[in-house]
Amino acid sequence: MNPPASSSTNSSDAKISVRRARFTTKWELIHNQRAQIVEITLANLFPTFTLSKSTSITSNHSISVTGNGIETVRPGSLVRLVPGDQARVDVVVTGTSASNAGKNATVEIRDNQGNIVGSFGGWQISPLVEEWTADADVLEKHEVPTWWKKAKYGIFIHWGVYSHPAFAPNGTYAEWYDWNLHNPPDASSPVWDHHLQTFGPTVVYDDFIPNFTASKFNASAWLDLFDKAGAKYFVFVTKHHDGYALFDTQNTTHRNSVHLGPKRDFLQDLMETAKREKPNMHRGTYYSLPEWFNPDYAKYGFGSWPGGLAHNAFNNSLLEPYTGHLDIDDYIDDLQVPQMLDIALKYDTEIMWCDIGGPNKTLDVSAQFYNHAQNQGRQVTINNRCGAVPDFDTPEYATFGAIQTRDWESNEGMDPFSYGLNKATDPSQYKNATSIIQTLVDIVSKNGNFLLDVGPNAEGEIIAPMANNLLDAGNWLEYSGECVYDTDFWFQSSQDQVENDLNLAPARFTTTPTSLCVIAFNEPSSGKLVIQKRLPILPGDQVFLQHPNATIRGTELEWSVGETGKLTISVTEDQTKDVKNAWAFKIVYAKT
């Protein structure tokens, strides 16, 4: 691969370079044929301190890819690139057949007059995968779809038998009730003690199955809530570590909601309702690869997933039942793989969100999953907990402190300690709208997605404190979402609070081809917002506060940049007072 070259544009003295041209495995349907997405990273080679109109790209430039039969069917667009900055654009091409693999392509940049102002060759062609095979070196090429990158925000749903006891001591997961009841099986365990005092020593975990009634479950109501909350996808827990599934597991086991308890296939209800009523909301599924006490998992057991029947927590000489268990030969071949394939092929999940890892045949499952979706014209994704070839990483109750080049999604409960409903948590401790929004914005500014969990009760209700907090966050996204959805991170990263400078508020940055958003976490004071960074803002650009009042949202704000590059945006208290949670300022680049 040739080193990046540089070129001067006709519209300015800016020096633009192609840092990277990557032929992805992502595609779009163009005239019913798959067209490949090529991700181009561009840079302005001038140092940051030279920022001016003359050293910046300030007009629309189109980016195309040529060579060896390649045709650009949709060029990338670049409107602004200032010294020291970078930008990523997608170019959609055809003609990258297998016969072109390993050959070189050229990236061409044209100004708004159609003149070629930069040509950068030597980028190796890697064509789309026509058929996915169960080989790690093939599957590792797979990556998250464009829709996932644009979505940014999803809802996680932990719901099951554990939603009836709904208890965990502070700092632990309520959905781990069955495990914590048995580990340790004595008074040193808060769960063991709670169970003894609340249910008595003769009640075992499986006795809770009839209490999981789902009598108030309403798929439409759930989806309406997620939609109003601003979420663009959901991930539904189909089976947790207790082995109780919320879908028809056929002849692998009858430990599911179709045969036991409510006698309903909740996964089918949710997926079909989403397809029919919320076609733009993407559908995902969580699946635990191991099961704590499945007798057939003992062959593969490890750590907190040993397999084998549980000993009664109050009488160690007794074994507890594994209700619904069927005789099978092998847990992986006869239970795990068929269930995963049903979720992928029968229920048409778009996100295979596994948990725990351990022994698996994910390579085989992934290949069938990808081919099935591809044949339907869909693009799907798989996380890093399935045991092989992940598309994205999943930090749990944690985020990263800086921009990540690899795709990632942070997941955590609205409850500060639990995914499943925990009645011991006071609702005042739930993440409020401010926490949700600022966490989301922070993650998006670092190239990630946010998967926020709710835990319905055993009747199938998402309780009011959780629902209300989701709706409050959705209100902010209603008027500020254009600074979140379908954005990219800004390469210069964030601004954090500086001690003794109240005007220098913590802020995050997101970009689009035609704008940059500054999202402040504190309400601006003294009539101004101060950003101590050299933003890509130039004379003629307009700044607007994202506001629930359309008149204020359409009012241009005054701004200035000092000699050190510090940006000051003038904004009155009357303009900011009705904004909650975070203050998003959109810088719209002037068209020249």
C-alpha positions in Angstrom: 0.0 0.0 0.0 1.4 3.4 -1.0 1.9 6.0 1.7 -0.7 8.8 1.7 0.0 11.6 -0.7 -1.1 15.2 -0.3 -2.4 17.8 -2.7 -3.3 21.4 -2.8 -6.9 22.3 -3.6 -8.0 24.9 -6.1 -10.4 26.5 -3.6 -7.9 27.1 -0.8 -4.3 26.5 0.2 -5.4 23.5 2.4 -3.4 20.4 2.1 -5.6 17.3 2.1 -4.5 13.7 2.5 -6.2 10.3 2.5 -5.1 8.6 5.8 -7.0 5.4 5.0 -9.3 3.8 2.4 -10.9 0.7 3.8 -13.0 -1.7 1.8 -15.6 -2.8 4.4 -17.9 -5.8 4.4 -20.9 -3.3 4.7 -23.1 -2.7 1.8 -26.3 -1.1 0.4 -28.8 -2.4 -2.0 -28.5 -0.4 -5.3 -31.0 -1.5 -8.0 -31.4 -4.8 -6.0 -27.6 -5.5 -6.1 -25.2 -5.1 -3.2 -22.9 -2.1 -3.5 -19.9 -2.0 -1.2 -19.1 0.8 1.3 -15.6 2.1 1.3 -14.7 4.1 4.4 -12.3 7.0 3.7 -10.4 8.9 6.4 -9.2 12.3 5.3 -6.9 14.7 7.0 -5.8 18.4 6.7 -2.1 18.3 7.0 -1.6 21.9 8.2 -1.0 22.3 11.9 -3.9 23.4 14.1 -2.5 26.9 14.9 -2.8 27.9 11.2 -6.6 27.5 11.2 -8.2 30.0 8.8 -10.4 29.9 5.8 -7.4 29.8 3.5 -6.0 26.7 5.1 -9.3 24.9 5.4 -11.7 23.0 3.2 -14.9 25.2 3.3 -16.9 24.0 0.3 -18.5 20.8 -0.8 -15.9 18.3 -2.0 -16.9 14.9 -3.3 -14.8 11.7 -2.8 -14.9 8.8 -5.2 -13.0 5.5 -5.7 -11.8 4.4 -9.1 -9.7 1.6 -10.7 -10.0 -2.0 -12.0 -13.6 -1.8 -13.0 -14.8 0.0 -9.8 -17.6 2.5 -10.3 -18.6 5.0 -7.6 -22.4 4.9 -7.3 -22.6 7.4 -4.4 -19.6 9.6 -3.7 -18.7 10.7 -0.2 -19.2 14.3 0.8 -16.8 16.6 2.6 -17.8 20.2 3.5 -15.4 21.2 6.2 -11.8 20.1 7.1 -9.7 22.5 9.1 -5.9 22.2 9.9 -5.1 19.3 12.2 -8.5 17.7 11.8 -9.7 14.5 10.3 -13.0 13.3 8.8 -14.5 10.0 7.8 -16.8 9.6 4.8 -18.4 6.6 3.1 -18.2 6.0 -0.6 -20.5 3.4 -2.2 -19.0 1.5 -5.1 -19.7 -1.4 -7.4 -17.3 -3.6 -9.4 -15.2 -4.9 -6.5 -15.5 -8.5 -7.6 -13.3 -11.4 -6.4 -11.1 -11.0 -9.5 -10.1 -7.6 -8.2 -9.0 -8.8 -4.7 -5.6 -7.5 -3.9 -5.5 -5.0 -6.7 -5.1 -1.3 -6.1 -7.8 1.5 -6.2 -7.5 5.3 -6.3 -9.3 7.8 -4.2 -10.2 11.0 -6.0 -11.3 14.3 -4.4 -13.1 16.9 -6.5 -14.1 20.4 -5.5 -17.5 22.0 -6.0 -16.6 22.8 -9.6 -15.9 19.2 -10.4 -12.2 19.7 -10.6 -9.9 16.9 -9.3 -7.9 18.4 -6.5 -6.4 15.3 -5.0 -5.7 11.7 -6.3 -4.4 9.1 -3.9 -3.5 5.6 -5.2 -2.3 2.3 -3.8 -5.3 1.3 -1.7 -5.8 -2.4 -1.7 -9.2 -3.7 -2.9 -11.0 -6.2 -0.7 -14.3 -7.3 -2.2 -17.6 -8.1 -0.4 -17.9 -11.6 1.0 -20.4 -13.5 -1.2 -20.9 -16.4 1.2 -19.9 -16.7 4.8 -18.2 -19.9 5.8 -17.5 -21.3 9.3 -13.9 -20.2 9.2 -12.5 -17.7 11.6 -10.4 -15.9 9.0 -13.5 -15.3 6.9 -15.9 -14.4 9.7 -13.4 -12.0 11.4 -14.0 -9.7 8.4 -17.6 -9.2 9.4 -18.4 -5.9 11.0 -21.3 -3.9 12.4 -23.8 -2.7 9.8 -24.3 1.0 9.0 -27.7 1.0 10.7 -26.1 -0.1 14.0 -23.5 2.7 13.8 -26.2 5.3 13.1 -28.7 4.1 15.8 -26.5 4.9 18.9 -29.1 4.0 21.5 -30.9 0.8 22.4 -33.0 -0.7 25.2 -32.0 -3.9 26.9 -34.8 -6.0 28.5 -34.0 -8.5 31.4 -37.2 -10.4 32.2 -37.8 -13.9 33.4 -38.6 -16.1 36.4 -36.2 -14.0 38.5 -38.6 -11.0 38.0 -40.9 -12.6 40.7 -38.5 -12.7 43.7 -36.9 -9.5 42.3 -34.3 -9.2 45.0 -30.6 -8.7 45.3 -28.4 -7.0 48.0 -27.0 -3.7 47.1 -24.3 -4.0 44.4 -25.4 -7.3 42.9 -27.6 -8.5 40.0 -31.2 -9.5 40.8 -31.3 -11.8 37.8 -28.6 -13.9 39.6 -31.1 -14.8 42.3 -30.9 -18.6 41.7 -27.1 -18.7 41.8 -26.8 -16.4 44.8 -29.4 -18.5 46.6 -27.0 -21.4 46.4 -23.7 -19.6 46.7 -23.1 -19.8 49.6 -26.1 -21.7 50.9 -26.0 -20.2 54.4 -26.8 -17.1 56.4 -23.8 -15.3 55.1 -25.7 -14.9 51.8 -28.2 -12.0 51.9 -30.2 -13.8 49.1 -30.3 -17.1 51.1 -31.4 -15.2 54.2 -34.0 -13.2 52.3 -35.4 -16.4 50.7 -35.7 -18.1 54.0 -37.5 -15.2 55.6 -39.7 -14.4 52.6 -40.6 -17.8 51.0 -39.4 -20.4 53.5 -37.0 -23.4 53.2 -39.3 -25.6 51.2 -39.6 -23.3 48.2 -37.1 -23.8 45.4 -36.4 -21.5 42.5 -38.5 -23.4 40.0 -41.5 -23.0 42.3 -41.5 -19.4 41.1 -42.3 -20.3 37.5 -46.1 -20.2 38.0 -45.6 -16.7 39.5 -44.1 -15.5 36.3 -47.6 -14.7 34.9 -46.8 -12.0 32.3 -50.5 -11.2 32.7 -50.0 -7.5 31.8 -47.4 -8.0 29.0 -48.2 -5.9 26.0 -45.7 -5.9 23.2 -47.2 -2.8 21.6 -47.0 -0.9 24.8 -43.3 -1.8 25.3 -42.4 -0.8 21.8 -44.3 2.5 22.0 -42.3 3.3 25.1 -39.0 2.4 23.5 -39.9 4.5 20.5 -40.9 7.5 22.6 -37.7 7.1 24.6 -35.8 7.6 21.5 -34.3 4.1 21.2 -33.5 2.8 17.7 -33.2 -0.9 18.7 -33.9 -3.3 21.5 -32.2 -6.4 22.8 -34.6 -8.9 24.5 -33.3 -11.5 26.9 -34.5 -14.8 25.4 -32.8 -17.0 28.0 -30.7 -16.1 31.0 -28.3 -18.4 33.0 -31.3 -20.1 34.8 -32.1 -21.8 31.5 -35.7 -20.6 31.4 -36.4 -19.4 27.8 -39.0 -17.0 26.6 -39.4 -18.6 23.2 -40.4 -22.0 21.8 -37.3 -24.1 22.3 -38.8 -27.0 20.4 -37.5 -30.4 21.4 -34.3 -29.1 23.0 -36.0 -28.5 26.3 -39.5 -27.7 27.7 -38.0 -25.3 30.2 -39.6 -22.3 28.5 -42.6 -19.9 28.7 -44.4 -21.9 26.0 -44.7 -25.1 28.1 -44.3 -23.7 31.6 -46.0 -20.7 33.2 -47.7 -18.2 30.8 -47.8 -20.7 27.9 -46.7 -17.9 25.4 -43.9 -17.3 23.0 -42.8 -13.8 24.1 -40.0 -13.6 21.6 -42.4 -14.2 18.7 -44.9 -11.7 20.1 -42.2 -9.0 20.4 -40.5 -9.6 17.1 -43.6 -9.8 15.0 -45.2 -6.8 16.7 -42.0 -4.8 16.0 -41.9 -5.8 12.4 -45.6 -4.8 12.0 -45.8 -1.7 14.2 -42.2 -0.3 14.4 -40.5 -1.4 11.2 -37.7 1.2 11.7 -36.8 -0.2 15.1 -34.2 -2.9 14.9 -34.6 -6.2 16.8 -32.0 -7.9 18.9 -31.8 -10.9 21.2 -29.7 -11.8 24.2 -28.8 -15.4 24.7 -26.8 -17.0 27.6 -24.5 -19.7 26.2 -24.2 -21.7 29.5 -26.8 -22.6 32.1 -25.9 -22.7 35.8 -27.6 -26.0 36.8 -28.5 -27.8 33.6 -27.5 -31.4 34.2 -26.2 -31.6 30.6 -23.9 -28.7 31.0 -21.8 -30.5 33.7 -19.6 -31.9 30.9 -18.7 -28.3 29.9 -19.0 -26.5 33.2 -16.6 -23.9 34.5 -16.5 -21.2 37.2 -19.9 -19.9 38.1 -21.5 -22.1 35.4 -20.7 -25.6 36.6 -23.7 -27.4 35.3 -25.2 -30.3 37.1 -28.4 -30.1 39.3 -28.3 -27.7 42.2 -28.3 -29.1 45.7 -31.1 -27.7 47.8 -30.0 -24.5 49.5 -31.5 -25.6 52.8 -30.9 -29.4 52.7 -27.7 -30.3 50.8 -28.7 -33.9 50.6 -31.5 -33.1 48.2 -31.2 -32.2 44.5 -33.5 -29.6 43.1 -35.5 -30.3 39.9 -34.6 -28.7 36.5 -38.2 -28.4 35.4 -38.8 -28.9 31.7 -35.6 -30.7 31.1 -35.6 -33.2 28.2 -33.2 -36.1 27.5 -30.6 -35.0 25.0 -27.2 -36.3 24.1 -25.1 -33.2 24.1 -25.7 -29.7 25.4 -23.9 -27.9 22.6 -25.1 -29.9 19.7 -28.7 -30.6 20.9 -29.6 -27.4 22.8 -27.3 -24.5 22.4 -26.8 -24.6 18.6 -30.4 -25.4 17.7 -31.7 -22.6 19.9 -29.3 -20.1 18.5 -30.1 -21.0 15.0 -33.8 -20.7 15.7 -33.3 -17.2 17.1 -31.3 -16.3 14.0 -33.3 -18.1 11.3 -36.8 -18.4 12.6 -37.2 -15.3 14.7 -34.9 -13.1 12.4 -32.9 -11.4 15.1 -30.7 -8.6 13.8 -28.4 -8.6 16.9 -27.1 -11.8 18.3 -26.1 -10.6 21.8 -24.5 -13.6 23.6 -23.3 -13.7 27.1 -20.6 -15.5 29.1 -18.9 -17.4 26.3 -17.6 -20.9 27.1 -17.8 -24.0 24.9 -19.7 -23.2 21.7 -20.0 -23.6 17.9 -20.4 -20.0 17.2 -18.5 -20.2 13.9 -21.1 -22.5 12.5 -24.0 -20.4 13.8 -22.5 -17.1 12.6 -22.0 -18.3 9.1 -25.6 -19.5 8.8 -26.8 -16.3 10.6 -25.0 -14.0 8.2 -26.0 -15.9 5.0 -29.6 -16.1 6.0 -29.8 -12.3 6.6 -27.8 -11.5 3.5 -30.1 -13.6 1.3 -33.0 -11.5 2.7 -31.2 -8.2 2.0 -30.6 -7.6 5.7 -27.4 -6.9 7.6 -26.9 -8.2 11.1 -24.3 -8.2 13.9 -22.9 -10.3 16.7 -21.2 -9.2 20.0 -18.0 -10.3 21.6 -19.5 -12.7 24.1 -20.5 -15.4 21.7 -17.0 -16.9 21.9 -15.7 -16.1 18.5 -15.3 -13.5 15.7 -17.1 -10.5 17.4 -18.2 -7.4 15.6 -18.3 -5.2 18.7 -17.2 -5.1 22.3 -19.5 -4.8 25.3 -18.2 -3.2 28.5 -20.6 -3.7 31.4 -21.5 -0.9 33.8 -18.5 0.8 32.4 -17.4 3.2 29.6 -14.1 4.1 28.0 -12.3 7.3 28.8 -11.3 8.1 25.3 -12.3 7.5 21.7 -12.1 3.8 20.6 -11.3 2.8 17.1 -13.0 -0.5 17.5 -16.8 -0.6 17.6 -18.3 -0.9 21.1 -21.5 -0.7 23.1 -21.7 0.1 26.8 -24.6 -1.7 28.6 -26.0 -1.1 32.1 -29.2 -1.1 33.9 -31.4 1.8 34.8 -31.0 0.3 38.3 -27.4 1.3 39.4 -26.6 -2.2 40.4 -28.9 -4.6 38.5 -30.4 -5.5 35.1 -33.4 -7.5 36.4 -36.0 -5.8 38.6 -34.8 -5.4 42.2 -37.5 -4.4 44.6 -34.8 -3.6 47.2 -33.6 -0.6 45.0 -35.4 2.7 45.8 -36.6 4.1 42.4 -34.9 7.4 43.4 -31.7 5.6 42.6 -32.6 4.9 39.0 -30.8 6.7 36.3 -32.7 9.9 35.6 -33.0 11.6 32.3 -29.8 13.7 32.9 -27.8 10.6 33.7 -29.2 8.7 30.7 -28.6 11.6 28.3 -25.1 12.5 29.5 -24.0 8.9 29.5 -25.4 8.4 26.0 -23.7 11.6 24.7 -20.4 10.7 26.3 -20.4 7.2 24.7 -21.4 8.5 21.3 -18.7 11.1 21.3 -16.2 8.2 21.8 -17.5 6.1 18.9 -19.8 3.9 20.9 -23.4 2.9 21.4 -25.4 2.8 24.6 -27.7 -0.1 25.6 -29.8 0.9 28.6 -31.6 -1.9 30.4 -35.1 -2.0 32.0 -36.4 -4.9 34.2 -40.1 -5.5 33.9 -42.0 -7.1 36.8 -43.3 -10.7 36.7 -46.6 -9.4 35.3 -44.8 -7.8 32.3 -45.0 -4.2 33.3 -42.2 -1.7 33.0 -42.8 0.1 36.2 -43.7 3.8 36.1 -40.4 5.2 37.6 -38.4 3.4 34.9 -40.8 4.3 32.1 -41.0 8.0 33.2 -37.2 8.3 33.2 -37.1 6.8 29.7 -39.7 9.3 28.5 -37.9 12.2 30.0 -34.8 11.3 28.2 -36.8 10.8 25.0 -38.1 14.4 25.3 -34.5 15.7 25.1 -33.7 13.4 22.1 -36.9 14.7 20.4 -35.3 18.2 20.0 -31.6 17.4 20.3 -31.4 14.0 18.6 -29.8 15.3 15.5 -26.6 15.8 17.6 -26.7 12.1 18.5 -28.2 9.9 15.8 -26.2 9.3 12.6 -23.3 11.3 13.9 -19.6 10.5 14.1 -17.1 11.3 16.8 -14.8 14.4 16.5 -11.2 13.4 16.4 -10.2 16.1 19.0 -12.3 14.4 21.7 -13.9 16.0 24.7 -13.6 19.0 27.0 -13.7 18.3 30.7 -14.3 20.6 33.7 -11.5 22.9 34.6 -11.3 23.8 38.3 -12.2 27.4 39.2 -13.6 28.1 35.7 -17.4 27.7 35.8 -17.7 28.9 32.2 -15.5 26.1 30.9 -18.2 23.4 31.3 -17.7 19.7 30.5 -18.7 19.1 26.9 -18.7 16.4 24.2 -18.5 16.8 20.5 -20.2 14.9 17.6 -20.0 15.6 13.9 -21.9 15.2 10.6 -20.6 16.2 7.1 -22.2 19.6 7.4 -22.1 20.4 11.1 -20.4 19.9 14.5 -22.4 19.7 17.8 -21.1 20.9 21.1 -23.0 19.3 23.9 -22.5 20.9 27.3 -23.3 19.1 30.5 -23.8 22.2 32.6 -26.1 25.0 31.8 -24.1 28.0 30.5 -23.7 30.7 33.0 -23.0 34.5 32.7 -24.6 34.5 29.3 -22.0 32.4 27.5 -20.6 29.0 26.8 -16.8 28.7 26.6 -15.0 25.9 24.7 -11.2 25.9 25.1 -10.5 24.1 21.9 -9.9 25.0 18.3 -13.2 23.9 16.8 -13.7 23.7 13.0 -15.8 26.9 13.1 -15.1 29.7 10.6 -16.6 33.1 9.8 -20.0 32.7 8.2 -20.9 29.6 10.2 -24.1 29.6 12.3 -24.7 28.4 15.8 -28.1 27.3 17.1 -29.2 26.0 20.5 -31.2 22.8 20.3 -34.4 23.7 22.1 -37.9 22.4 22.6 -39.2 25.8 21.4 -38.9 25.9 17.6 -38.5 29.7 17.6 -35.5 29.6 19.9 -34.1 26.6 18.1 -34.1 28.6 14.9 -32.5 31.7 16.5 -28.9 32.2 15.4 -26.5 32.8 18.3 -23.5 35.2 18.3 -20.1 33.6 18.7 -16.4 34.6 18.7 -13.1 32.9 18.7 -10.2 34.4 20.6 -6.5 34.5 19.6 -5.9 31.2 21.5 -8.7 29.5 19.6 -11.2 29.7 22.5 -14.8 29.7 21.3 -17.4 31.8 23.2 -21.0 31.4 22.3 -23.4 34.1 23.6 -26.6 32.6 25.0 -29.1 34.1 27.5 -30.6 32.5 30.5 -34.0 32.9 28.9 -32.8 30.8 26.0 -31.2 28.0 28.1 -33.7 27.8 31.1 -36.2 25.4 29.4 -33.5 23.0 28.2 -32.8 20.1 30.6 -30.2 17.3 31.0 -27.7 18.7 28.5 -27.3 21.8 26.2 -26.6 21.0 22.6 -25.3 23.7 20.3 -25.2 22.9 16.6 -22.6 24.6 14.5 -23.8 24.7 10.9 -21.1 25.1 8.4 -21.5 28.0 5.9 -22.0 26.9 2.3 -19.5 28.4 -0.1 
